Every structure is written in structure tokens, then in C-alpha cells.
Amino acid sequence: MKQKEYKVEKPGELLQFLMEQMPDSSRNKVKELLAHTVCVDGRRVSQYNFPLQPGMVITIEKSGYKERCKPRDLDIVFEDEYLMVVNKHEGLLSYSKNPGDKTVITVLNRYFELTHQKCHAHIVHRLDRDTSGLLVVSKSKEVSQRFEADWKETVYDRAYVAVAWGHLEPAEGTIKSWLTDGQYCVLSSPTDNGGKLAITHYKTLQTSRRYSLLELRLETGRRNQIRVHLREEKHPVVHDPMYGYKDDVSPIARLALHAFRLGFRHPVTGKRLQFETPFPSAFMRLMEL
């Protein structure tokens, strides 16, 4: 286990000493370290006001307890005291009204419990169960509401990668339609029928004999928007059980859609944050066929 050491040079209390050594960490993060990974002269100590004397050595396990508690169903890309950015794996629901379902919310609430964080997960936006990729999850209702109050200005970049059947013509363009929720799926209309306007910008990155690798940027964020729009173009997403070909015989066992890029202005600090994940390896293998 890698460790980091600090030598005490003046009398004081343990929590205050750690905060002075880690000025970029929040008080909650320091308390979390103190709960699990701090030793004084080789002895584990979690007492905030533990008295320190000159000459004592403070040791912190570098990987930490939090590292060992990372969830298996998603990857933590970014975390601070206000929010998280996670890379959701395919097959995991973002949210469900059924308390028995495993979702991003239940997985992160368990993570918060294990890491002794006094907060609850709040979904800021969603991905379909079978779509993987980047999601923002807030640690309070207030932060979620800040996103909701000014979504278009706060979230400035949201892009997906997909593998679609065939080759789109033109290779780059915009798909626009009005979407309404049907009994079993989302319905699309080329004219305003009272539904919600949906706009998707696409660009072909690569083609193979059977498939196209597409980058898709959402101007609007409607339910199933990309999947519906590509179906309307007669180039559905590979392995899409709802909007794809009924005789889809692709060698991939998942929906070929991934939210790979996300950029937003932090609703509390105001800092611009940009995140990007690699394209799923399964998608790239498809492009070799």
C-alpha cells in the first residue's frame, strides 16, 4: 500500500493539521480520510481533535478506503463535494420508481454510505438502460435544481458515439422531428404535431462495409432521441431491440450507443469542466467487419 507521510512540527489537533496539509480538499473529504486511512506514529486514528505533538509522523494510505469502495456498475470520473461525473455501464438504469431496482441512484447511495458521506444521489439527466456513458449526478437537490434552472447554458457540450447500420447520406447533417411518447415507444413526426421538437447533429467518423461510426451531438435532449432519429433515417443503431432491425444479426451483445463527451459549467464553482471517455472497444471491433 502506497503511503504519504507528514511530520508534525508544532502542537495542534489532527483534523486541523490535515486540512492545512491538503488546502485543496474540502472539510468533508478530509474527514472521510480521517475515518479510514490515517495513522499517527503507526497507529490508526480517527479522532478529529486527537492532540498532536512535534515529531509525530502522520501517515495516509494513498489509495484510501474510498478507492476500495468504488462501485462495479459504473466508473467514477470526477467527484467533489457537490457532484459526480460517472461513466455508466450498459444495462444499468439511471433511475426507477421501483425501489427494488438497481440504478445509478441506488449504487451511488450505497457508495456514499460506505464512504461515510452524508448526502444522497440526485439524477441530473438520464441515459437509457442499455446506453453507456457519462452522467452528472448531484449530491444535493439544490445542485440538481441549479442544473435544471439553466440547463442549456450550464451544459454546453453533450456528444454520443454510435454504430449504425449502413452509410448515412449526406455523411454529415442534422435530423429534426417532433417526438411524442407512444404506448410502447417514442413516435416521430416530420411536422409539428404537438410533440416535442428534437434536433440531432451527426457526423460520420468512419465507415466499414456494413456499418458507420457516428458522432452525434444533441441540441435537444428528448427520450430515445438518437435511436428514433437514426431509425427515421433508415440507419438504426446496431443491436437496438426497440428501434432497430428485427433481424439484427450483429456480433455485438449490447446497444451500440455511448455518451462519450460531456462539458458543463460547474453550477457552484462556475468552473468549466470537460470530460471524455474512449469509444467502447466493441464498437471499434464492429468497424473491422
Phi and psi in degrees as GROMACS dihedral restraints (atoms count N, CA, C in turn):
[ dihedral_restraints ]
;  ai    aj    ak    al  type     phi  dphi    fc
    3     4     5     6     1   -69.9    20    10
    4     5     6     7     1   144.7    20    10
    6     7     8     9     1  -134.1    20    10
    7     8     9    10     1   157.8    20    10
    9    10    11    12     1  -122.8    20    10
   10    11    12    13     1   135.8    20    10
   12    13    14    15     1  -118.4    20    10
   13    14    15    16     1   145.5    20    10
   15    16    17    18     1  -131.4    20    10
   16    17    18    19     1   138.4    20    10
   18    19    20    21     1  -102.4    20    10
   19    20    21    22     1   130.9    20    10
   21    22    23    24     1   -78.1    20    10
   22    23    24    25     1   129.9    20    10
   24    25    26    27     1  -112.1    20    10
   25    26    27    28     1   -12.3    20    10
   27    28    29    30     1  -149.1    20    10
   28    29    30    31     1   156.0    20    10
   30    31    32    33     1   -62.1    20    10
   31    32    33    34     1   149.9    20    10
   33    34    35    36     1   173.1    20    10
   34    35    36    37     1  -170.0    20    10
   36    37    38    39     1  -107.1    20    10
   37    38    39    40     1   151.7    20    10
   39    40    41    42     1   -61.6    20    10
   40    41    42    43     1   -48.5    20    10
   42    43    44    45     1   -60.3    20    10
   43    44    45    46     1   -45.8    20    10
   45    46    47    48     1   -63.3    20    10
   46    47    48    49     1   -39.5    20    10
   48    49    50    51     1   -61.0    20    10
   49    50    51    52     1   -45.5    20    10
   51    52    53    54     1   -65.2    20    10
   52    53    54    55     1   -38.3    20    10
   54    55    56    57     1   -65.3    20    10
   55    56    57    58     1   -35.0    20    10
   57    58    59    60     1   -68.9    20    10
   58    59    60    61     1   -33.0    20    10
   60    61    62    63     1   -78.3    20    10
   61    62    63    64     1   -23.8    20    10
   63    64    65    66     1  -125.6    20    10
   64    65    66    67     1    67.7    20    10
   66    67    68    69     1   -63.2    20    10
   67    68    69    70     1   -20.7    20    10
   69    70    71    72     1   -87.1    20    10
   70    71    72    73     1    -4.0    20    10
   72    73    74    75     1   -97.3    20    10
   73    74    75    76     1   144.6    20    10
   75    76    77    78     1   -73.0    20    10
   76    77    78    79     1   163.6    20    10
   78    79    80    81     1   -60.9    20    10
   79    80    81    82     1   -39.1    20    10
   81    82    83    84     1   -64.1    20    10
   82    83    84    85     1   -38.8    20    10
   84    85    86    87     1   -65.9    20    10
   85    86    87    88     1   -40.0    20    10
   87    88    89    90     1   -66.3    20    10
   88    89    90    91     1   -40.3    20    10
   90    91    92    93     1   -62.7    20    10
   91    92    93    94     1   -36.9    20    10
   93    94    95    96     1   -64.7    20    10
   94    95    96    97     1   -42.8    20    10
   96    97    98    99     1   -59.6    20    10
   97    98    99   100     1   -44.7    20    10
   99   100   101   102     1   -63.3    20    10
  100   101   102   103     1   -29.2    20    10
  102   103   104   105     1   -70.1    20    10
  103   104   105   106     1   -21.7    20    10
  105   106   107   108     1  -137.6    20    10
  106   107   108   109     1   -26.6    20    10
  108   109   110   111     1  -126.9    20    10
  109   110   111   112     1    11.6    20    10
  111   112   113   114     1  -106.7    20    10
  112   113   114   115     1   132.3    20    10
  114   115   116   117     1  -123.0    20    10
  115   116   117   118     1   143.3    20    10
  117   118   119   120     1  -116.0    20    10
  118   119   120   121     1   116.7    20    10
  120   121   122   123     1    52.3    20    10
  121   122   123   124     1    41.4    20    10
  123   124   125   126     1    84.6    20    10
  124   125   126   127     1     0.2    20    10
  126   127   128   129     1  -114.2    20    10
  127   128   129   130     1   129.5    20    10
  129   130   131   132     1   -63.0    20    10
  130   131   132   133     1   127.8    20    10
  132   133   134   135     1  -133.0    20    10
  133   134   135   136     1   133.6    20    10
  135   136   137   138     1  -123.0    20    10
  136   137   138   139     1     2.0    20    10
  138   139   140   141     1   -75.3    20    10
  139   140   141   142     1   122.2    20    10
  141   142   143   144     1   -59.1    20    10
  142   143   144   145     1   -43.3    20    10
  144   145   146   147     1   -98.9    20    10
  145   146   147   148     1    26.0    20    10
  147   148   149   150     1   -56.7    20    10
  148   149   150   151     1   127.5    20    10
  150   151   152   153     1   -75.7    20    10
  151   152   153   154     1   129.0    20    10
  153   154   155   156     1  -105.6    20    10
  154   155   156   157     1   146.9    20    10
  156   157   158   159     1  -127.2    20    10
  157   158   159   160     1   151.0    20    10
  159   160   161   162     1   -53.5    20    10
  160   161   162   163     1   138.3    20    10
  162   163   164   165     1    99.6    20    10
  163   164   165   166     1   -20.1    20    10
  165   166   167   168     1   -66.4    20    10
  166   167   168   169     1   150.4    20    10
  168   169   170   171     1  -115.3    20    10
  169   170   171   172     1   124.0    20    10
  171   172   173   174     1   -98.6    20    10
  172   173   174   175     1   126.7    20    10
  174   175   176   177     1  -117.8    20    10
  175   176   177   178     1   133.2    20    10
  177   178   179   180     1  -122.6    20    10
  178   179   180   181     1   126.2    20    10
  180   181   182   183     1   -66.3    20    10
  181   182   183   184     1   122.1    20    10
  183   184   185   186     1   -66.0    20    10
  184   185   186   187     1   -41.4    20    10
  186   187   188   189     1   -72.3    20    10
  187   188   189   190     1   -36.4    20    10
  189   190   191   192     1    75.7    20    10
  190   191   192   193     1   162.7    20    10
  192   193   194   195     1   -64.9    20    10
  193   194   195   196     1   -37.8    20    10
  195   196   197   198     1   -60.0    20    10
  196   197   198   199     1   -37.1    20    10
  198   199   200   201     1   -60.7    20    10
  199   200   201   202     1   -38.6    20    10
  201   202   203   204     1   -75.5    20    10
  202   203   204   205     1   -13.5    20    10
  204   205   206   207     1   -99.6    20    10
  205   206   207   208     1     7.8    20    10
  207   208   209   210     1   -59.1    20    10
  208   209   210   211     1   137.8    20    10
  210   211   212   213     1   -66.6    20    10
  211   212   213   214     1   156.0    20    10
  213   214   215   216     1   -92.9    20    10
  214   215   216   217     1   -20.5    20    10
  216   217   218   219     1   -92.1    20    10
  217   218   219   220     1    -1.6    20    10
  219   220   221   222     1  -158.7    20    10
  220   221   222   223     1   161.9    20    10
  222   223   224   225     1  -110.5    20    10
  223   224   225   226     1   133.3    20    10
  225   226   227   228     1   -83.7    20    10
  226   227   228   229     1   115.6    20    10
  228   229   230   231     1   -92.7    20    10
  229   230   231   232     1   -37.0    20    10
  231   232   233   234     1  -152.8    20    10
  232   233   234   235     1   144.0    20    10
  234   235   236   237     1  -152.0    20    10
  235   236   237   238     1   134.3    20    10
  237   238   239   240     1  -136.6    20    10
  238   239   240   241     1  -166.7    20    10
  240   241   242   243     1   -75.3    20    10
  241   242   243   244     1    -9.0    20    10
  243   244   245   246     1  -107.9    20    10
  244   245   246   247     1   -33.3    20    10
  246   247   248   249     1  -157.5    20    10
  247   248   249   250     1   172.1    20    10
  249   250   251   252     1  -135.2    20    10
  250   251   252   253     1   151.3    20    10
  252   253   254   255     1  -116.1    20    10
  253   254   255   256     1   124.9    20    10
  255   256   257   258     1  -123.8    20    10
  256   257   258   259     1   153.9    20    10
  258   259   260   261     1  -103.2    20    10
  259   260   261   262     1   100.6    20    10
  261   262   263   264     1   -75.3    20    10
  262   263   264   265     1   135.5    20    10
  264   265   266   267     1   -80.4    20    10
  265   266   267   268     1   153.6    20    10
  267   268   269   270     1   -63.7    20    10
  268   269   270   271     1   146.0    20    10
  270   271   272   273     1    96.0    20    10
  271   272   273   274     1    -8.2    20    10
  273   274   275   276     1  -103.5    20    10
  274   275   276   277     1   127.9    20    10
  276   277   278   279     1   -67.5    20    10
  277   278   279   280     1   145.7    20    10
  279   280   281   282     1   -74.2    20    10
  280   281   282   283     1   -42.1    20    10
  282   283   284   285     1  -156.9    20    10
  283   284   285   286     1   151.0    20    10
  285   286   287   288     1  -151.7    20    10
  286   287   288   289     1   145.8    20    10
  288   289   290   291     1   -78.9    20    10
  289   290   291   292     1   -15.0    20    10
  291   292   293   294     1   -83.7    20    10
  292   293   294   295     1   112.0    20    10
  294   295   296   297     1   -62.4    20    10
  295   296   297   298     1   -15.0    20    10
  297   298   299   300     1   -85.6    20    10
  298   299   300   301     1   -10.1    20    10
  300   301   302   303     1   -79.3    20    10
  301   302   303   304     1   142.5    20    10
  303   304   305   306     1   -80.5    20    10
  304   305   306   307     1   126.2    20    10
  306   307   308   309     1  -138.1    20    10
  307   308   309   310     1   173.2    20    10
  309   310   311   312     1   -56.1    20    10
  310   311   312   313     1   -40.0    20    10
  312   313   314   315     1   -61.7    20    10
  313   314   315   316     1   -50.0    20    10
  315   316   317   318     1   -67.8    20    10
  316   317   318   319     1   -37.3    20    10
  318   319   320   321     1   -64.3    20    10
  319   320   321   322     1   -44.6    20    10
  321   322   323   324     1   -73.7    20    10
  322   323   324   325     1   -34.8    20    10
  324   325   326   327     1   -62.9    20    10
  325   326   327   328     1   -36.1    20    10
  327   328   329   330     1   -66.4    20    10
  328   329   330   331     1   -40.4    20    10
  330   331   332   333     1   -61.2    20    10
  331   332   333   334     1   -43.6    20    10
  333   334   335   336     1   -62.4    20    10
  334   335   336   337     1   -39.0    20    10
  336   337   338   339     1   -64.0    20    10
  337   338   339   340     1   -46.0    20    10
  339   340   341   342     1   -66.8    20    10
  340   341   342   343     1   -31.5    20    10
  342   343   344   345     1   -97.7    20    10
  343   344   345   346     1    12.3    20    10
  345   346   347   348     1    56.5    20    10
  346   347   348   349     1    43.1    20    10
  348   349   350   351     1  -100.5    20    10
  349   350   351   352     1   126.7    20    10
  351   352   353   354     1   -88.2    20    10
  352   353   354   355     1    74.0    20    10
  354   355   356   357     1  -156.3    20    10
  355   356   357   358     1   172.3    20    10
  357   358   359   360     1  -132.6    20    10
  358   359   360   361     1   149.5    20    10
  360   361   362   363     1   -79.0    20    10
  361   362   363   364     1   138.3    20    10
  363   364   365   366     1  -130.7    20    10
  364   365   366   367     1   122.2    20    10
  366   367   368   369     1   -70.0    20    10
  367   368   369   370     1   128.9    20    10
  369   370   371   372     1   -91.7    20    10
  370   371   372   373     1   -41.3    20    10
  372   373   374   375     1  -148.5    20    10
  373   374   375   376     1   168.7    20    10
  375   376   377   378     1  -122.2    20    10
  376   377   378   379     1   159.4    20    10
  378   379   380   381     1  -123.8    20    10
  379   380   381   382     1   147.7    20    10
  381   382   383   384     1   -57.0    20    10
  382   383   384   385     1   154.8    20    10
  384   385   386   387     1   -50.6    20    10
  385   386   387   388     1   -44.3    20    10
  387   388   389   390     1   -94.0    20    10
  388   389   390   391     1     4.0    20    10
  390   391   392   393     1   -95.1    20    10
  391   392   393   394     1   131.8    20    10
  393   394   395   396     1   -98.5    20    10
  394   395   396   397     1   169.5    20    10
  396   397   398   399     1   130.2    20    10
  397   398   399   400     1  -166.2    20    10
  399   400   401   402     1   -80.1    20    10
  400   401   402   403     1   130.6    20    10
  402   403   404   405     1  -132.6    20    10
  403   404   405   406     1   144.1    20    10
  405   406   407   408     1   -97.9    20    10
  406   407   408   409     1   131.9    20    10
  408   409   410   411     1  -128.9    20    10
  409   410   411   412     1   126.7    20    10
  411   412   413   414     1   -92.2    20    10
  412   413   414   415     1   161.1    20    10
  414   415   416   417     1  -100.4    20    10
  415   416   417   418     1     5.5    20    10
  417   418   419   420     1  -154.8    20    10
  418   419   420   421     1   156.1    20    10
  420   421   422   423     1   -65.9    20    10
  421   422   423   424     1   -33.9    20    10
  423   424   425   426     1   -61.4    20    10
  424   425   426   427     1   -43.8    20    10
  426   427   428   429     1   -67.5    20    10
  427   428   429   430     1   -38.8    20    10
  429   430   431   432     1   -59.3    20    10
  430   431   432   433     1   -42.1    20    10
  432   433   434   435     1   -66.0    20    10
  433   434   435   436     1   -31.3    20    10
  435   436   437   438     1   -65.9    20    10
  436   437   438   439     1   -38.9    20    10
  438   439   440   441     1   -63.2    20    10
  439   440   441   442     1   -48.7    20    10
  441   442   443   444     1   -62.8    20    10
  442   443   444   445     1   -34.7    20    10
  444   445   446   447     1   -67.8    20    10
  445   446   447   448     1   -27.1    20    10
  447   448   449   450     1  -147.2    20    10
  448   449   450   451     1    55.0    20    10
  450   451   452   453     1   -59.4    20    10
  451   452   453   454     1   -47.7    20    10
  453   454   455   456     1   -64.4    20    10
  454   455   456   457     1   -35.1    20    10
  456   457   458   459     1   -81.5    20    10
  457   458   459   460     1   -30.3    20    10
  459   460   461   462     1   -77.8    20    10
  460   461   462   463     1   -46.5    20    10
  462   463   464   465     1   -98.2    20    10
  463   464   465   466     1   106.2    20    10
  465   466   467   468     1  -102.1    20    10
  466   467   468   469     1    -9.9    20    10
  468   469   470   471     1  -149.8    20    10
  469   470   471   472     1   123.4    20    10
  471   472   473   474     1  -146.9    20    10
  472   473   474   475     1   106.8    20    10
  474   475   476   477     1  -129.8    20    10
  475   476   477   478     1   148.8    20    10
  477   478   479   480     1  -121.2    20    10
  478   479   480   481     1   160.3    20    10
  480   481   482   483     1  -122.1    20    10
  481   482   483   484     1   139.9    20    10
  483   484   485   486     1  -142.0    20    10
  484   485   486   487     1   153.4    20    10
  486   487   488   489     1  -106.8    20    10
  487   488   489   490     1   121.8    20    10
  489   490   491   492     1  -114.7    20    10
  490   491   492   493     1   155.2    20    10
  492   493   494   495     1   -71.3    20    10
  493   494   495   496     1   137.8    20    10
  495   496   497   498     1    74.9    20    10
  496   497   498   499     1  -161.9    20    10
  498   499   500   501     1  -126.3    20    10
  499   500   501   502     1   123.6    20    10
  501   502   503   504     1   -76.5    20    10
  502   503   504   505     1   140.3    20    10
  504   505   506   507     1  -127.7    20    10
  505   506   507   508     1   121.1    20    10
  507   508   509   510     1   -71.9    20    10
  508   509   510   511     1   169.5    20    10
  510   511   512   513     1   -70.9    20    10
  511   512   513   514     1   -16.1    20    10
  513   514   515   516     1  -142.8    20    10
  514   515   516   517     1   137.0    20    10
  516   517   518   519     1   179.9    20    10
  517   518   519   520     1  -165.0    20    10
  519   520   521   522     1  -130.8    20    10
  520   521   522   523     1   136.0    20    10
  522   523   524   525     1  -110.6    20    10
  523   524   525   526     1   130.9    20    10
  525   526   527   528     1  -135.6    20    10
  526   527   528   529     1   129.4    20    10
  528   529   530   531     1  -160.1    20    10
  529   530   531   532     1   174.5    20    10
  531   532   533   534     1  -108.7    20    10
  532   533   534   535     1   128.3    20    10
  534   535   536   537     1  -109.7    20    10
  535   536   537   538     1   138.6    20    10
  537   538   539   540     1  -132.8    20    10
  538   539   540   541     1   150.1    20    10
  540   541   542   543     1   -80.4    20    10
  541   542   543   544     1   120.0    20    10
  543   544   545   546     1   -91.8    20    10
  544   545   546   547     1  -175.5    20    10
  546   547   548   549     1   -65.9    20    10
  547   548   549   550     1   -36.8    20    10
  549   550   551   552     1  -118.7    20    10
  550   551   552   553     1   -21.1    20    10
  552   553   554   555     1  -155.1    20    10
  553   554   555   556     1   178.2    20    10
  555   556   557   558     1   -86.6    20    10
  556   557   558   559     1   133.5    20    10
  558   559   560   561     1  -103.9    20    10
  559   560   561   562     1   146.6    20    10
  561   562   563   564     1  -120.2    20    10
  562   563   564   565     1   142.8    20    10
  564   565   566   567     1  -133.7    20    10
  565   566   567   568     1   135.5    20    10
  567   568   569   570     1   -72.0    20    10
  568   569   570   571     1   -14.5    20    10
  570   571   572   573     1  -121.3    20    10
  571   572   573   574     1   161.2    20    10
  573   574   575   576     1   -67.6    20    10
  574   575   576   577     1   109.6    20    10
  576   577   578   579     1  -114.4    20    10
  577   578   579   580     1    20.1    20    10
  579   580   581   582     1    92.9    20    10
  580   581   582   583     1    -2.5    20    10
  582   583   584   585     1   -80.9    20    10
  583   584   585   586     1  -166.6    20    10
  585   586   587   588     1   -99.2    20    10
  586   587   588   589     1   131.8    20    10
  588   589   590   591     1   -66.2    20    10
  589   590   591   592     1   132.9    20    10
  591   592   593   594     1  -128.2    20    10
  592   593   594   595     1   130.9    20    10
  594   595   596   597     1  -130.2    20    10
  595   596   597   598     1   124.0    20    10
  597   598   599   600     1  -125.0    20    10
  598   599   600   601     1   127.7    20    10
  600   601   602   603     1  -100.5    20    10
  601   602   603   604     1   132.0    20    10
  603   604   605   606     1  -127.6    20    10
  604   605   606   607     1   156.7    20    10
  606   607   608   609     1  -146.9    20    10
  607   608   609   610     1   129.6    20    10
  609   610   611   612     1   -78.5    20    10
  610   611   612   613     1   122.7    20    10
  612   613   614   615     1   -93.8    20    10
  613   614   615   616     1   -33.1    20    10
  615   616   617   618     1  -162.4    20    10
  616   617   618   619     1   149.4    20    10
  618   619   620   621     1  -130.0    20    10
  619   620   621   622     1   154.1    20    10
  621   622   623   624     1  -128.1    20    10
  622   623   624   625     1  -171.1    20    10
  624   625   626   627     1   -60.9    20    10
  625   626   627   628     1   -36.6    20    10
  627   628   629   630     1  -111.5    20    10
  628   629   630   631     1   -22.9    20    10
  630   631   632   633     1  -129.2    20    10
  631   632   633   634     1   165.6    20    10
  633   634   635   636     1  -127.1    20    10
  634   635   636   637     1   135.4    20    10
  636   637   638   639     1   -95.3    20    10
  637   638   639   640     1   120.0    20    10
  639   640   641   642     1  -118.2    20    10
  640   641   642   643     1   143.0    20    10
  642   643   644   645     1  -101.5    20    10
  643   644   645   646     1   131.2    20    10
  645   646   647   648     1  -127.0    20    10
  646   647   648   649     1   128.4    20    10
  648   649   650   651     1  -115.9    20    10
  649   650   651   652     1   129.3    20    10
  651   652   653   654     1   -88.5    20    10
  652   653   654   655     1   126.8    20    10
  654   655   656   657     1   -90.6    20    10
  655   656   657   658     1   -28.2    20    10
  657   658   659   660     1  -127.2    20    10
  658   659   660   661     1   158.5    20    10
  660   661   662   663     1  -121.1    20    10
  661   662   663   664     1    72.2    20    10
  663   664   665   666     1   -90.5    20    10
  664   665   666   667     1   159.6    20    10
  666   667   668   669     1   -59.5    20    10
  667   668   669   670     1   130.1    20    10
  669   670   671   672     1    57.2    20    10
  670   671   672   673     1    22.5    20    10
  672   673   674   675     1   -55.7    20    10
  673   674   675   676     1   -52.7    20    10
  675   676   677   678     1   -62.8    20    10
  676   677   678   679     1   -43.9    20    10
  678   679   680   681     1   -63.0    20    10
  679   680   681   682     1   -42.2    20    10
  681   682   683   684     1   -67.8    20    10
  682   683   684   685     1   -44.5    20    10
  684   685   686   687     1   -64.0    20    10
  685   686   687   688     1   -40.7    20    10
  687   688   689   690     1   -70.1    20    10
  688   689   690   691     1   -32.1    20    10
  690   691   692   693     1   -63.4    20    10
  691   692   693   694     1   -42.6    20    10
  693   694   695   696     1   -62.8    20    10
  694   695   696   697     1   -29.5    20    10
  696   697   698   699     1   -82.1    20    10
  697   698   699   700     1     0.7    20    10
  699   700   701   702     1    64.6    20    10
  700   701   702   703     1    28.7    20    10
  702   703   704   705     1  -136.2    20    10
  703   704   705   706     1    67.7    20    10
  705   706   707   708     1   -67.1    20    10
  706   707   708   709     1   161.8    20    10
  708   709   710   711     1   -64.1    20    10
  709   710   711   712     1   138.5    20    10
  711   712   713   714     1   -61.9    20    10
  712   713   714   715     1   138.2    20    10
  714   715   716   717     1    58.6    20    10
  715   716   717   718     1    44.5    20    10
  717   718   719   720     1  -100.3    20    10
  718   719   720   721     1   106.9    20    10
  720   721   722   723     1   -69.3    20    10
  721   722   723   724     1   -20.1    20    10
  723   724   725   726     1   -99.5    20    10
  724   725   726   727     1   -43.8    20    10
  726   727   728   729     1  -112.7    20    10
  727   728   729   730     1     1.2    20    10
  729   730   731   732     1   -95.9    20    10
  730   731   732   733     1  -169.3    20    10
  732   733   734   735     1   -72.3    20    10
  733   734   735   736     1   138.3    20    10
  735   736   737   738     1   -66.2    20    10
  736   737   738   739     1   -30.3    20    10
  738   739   740   741     1  -101.4    20    10
  739   740   741   742     1    33.7    20    10
  741   742   743   744     1   -60.4    20    10
  742   743   744   745     1   116.4    20    10
  744   745   746   747     1  -117.1    20    10
  745   746   747   748     1    30.2    20    10
  747   748   749   750     1   -67.0    20    10
  748   749   750   751     1   152.0    20    10
  750   751   752   753     1   -85.6    20    10
  751   752   753   754     1    25.5    20    10
  753   754   755   756     1  -114.8    20    10
  754   755   756   757     1   138.5    20    10
  756   757   758   759     1  -102.9    20    10
  757   758   759   760     1    31.3    20    10
  759   760   761   762     1  -155.1    20    10
  760   761   762   763     1   161.3    20    10
  762   763   764   765     1   -63.6    20    10
  763   764   765   766     1   130.2    20    10
  765   766   767   768     1   -87.9    20    10
  766   767   768   769     1    61.9    20    10
  768   769   770   771     1  -141.5    20    10
  769   770   771   772     1   129.6    20    10
  771   772   773   774     1  -144.7    20    10
  772   773   774   775     1   129.6    20    10
  774   775   776   777     1   -83.0    20    10
  775   776   777   778     1    98.7    20    10
  777   778   779   780     1   -97.2    20    10
  778   779   780   781     1   -17.9    20    10
  780   781   782   783     1  -135.8    20    10
  781   782   783   784     1   141.2    20    10
  783   784   785   786     1  -149.7    20    10
  784   785   786   787     1   127.9    20    10
  786   787   788   789     1  -132.3    20    10
  787   788   789   790     1   133.5    20    10
  789   790   791   792     1  -154.1    20    10
  790   791   792   793     1   160.8    20    10
  792   793   794   795     1   -91.2    20    10
  793   794   795   796     1   125.3    20    10
  795   796   797   798     1   -58.9    20    10
  796   797   798   799     1   123.4    20    10
  798   799   800   801     1   -68.4    20    10
  799   800   801   802     1   -12.7    20    10
  801   802   803   804     1  -107.2    20    10
  802   803   804   805     1   -51.2    20    10
  804   805   806   807     1   -85.9    20    10
  805   806   807   808     1   -20.7    20    10
  807   808   809   810     1    81.0    20    10
  808   809   810   811     1    -1.5    20    10
  810   811   812   813     1   -73.8    20    10
  811   812   813   814     1   139.5    20    10
  813   814   815   816     1   -81.3    20    10
  814   815   816   817     1   125.9    20    10
  816   817   818   819     1  -118.9    20    10
  817   818   819   820     1   135.3    20    10
  819   820   821   822     1  -130.6    20    10
  820   821   822   823     1   131.7    20    10
  822   823   824   825     1  -132.7    20    10
  823   824   825   826     1   146.6    20    10
  825   826   827   828     1  -148.6    20    10
  826   827   828   829     1   138.1    20    10
  828   829   830   831     1  -114.7    20    10
  829   830   831   832     1   155.6    20    10
  831   832   833   834     1   -65.1    20    10
  832   833   834   835     1   154.4    20    10
  834   835   836   837     1   -65.8    20    10
  835   836   837   838     1   138.8    20    10
  837   838   839   840     1   -54.5    20    10
  838   839   840   841     1   136.7    20    10
  840   841   842   843     1   -61.3    20    10
  841   842   843   844     1   -31.3    20    10
  843   844   845   846     1   -62.6    20    10
  844   845   846   847     1   -34.2    20    10
  846   847   848   849     1   -66.0    20    10
  847   848   849   850     1   -42.7    20    10
  849   850   851   852     1   -69.4    20    10
  850   851   852   853     1   -31.6    20    10
  852   853   854   855     1   -65.8    20    10
  853   854   855   856     1   -36.0    20    10
  855   856   857   858     1   -60.2    20    10
  856   857   858   859     1   -37.3    20    10
  858   859   860   861     1   -71.5    20    10
  859   860   861   862     1    -6.8    20    10
  861   862   863   864     1   -89.8    20    10
  862   863   864   865     1    -7.1    20    10
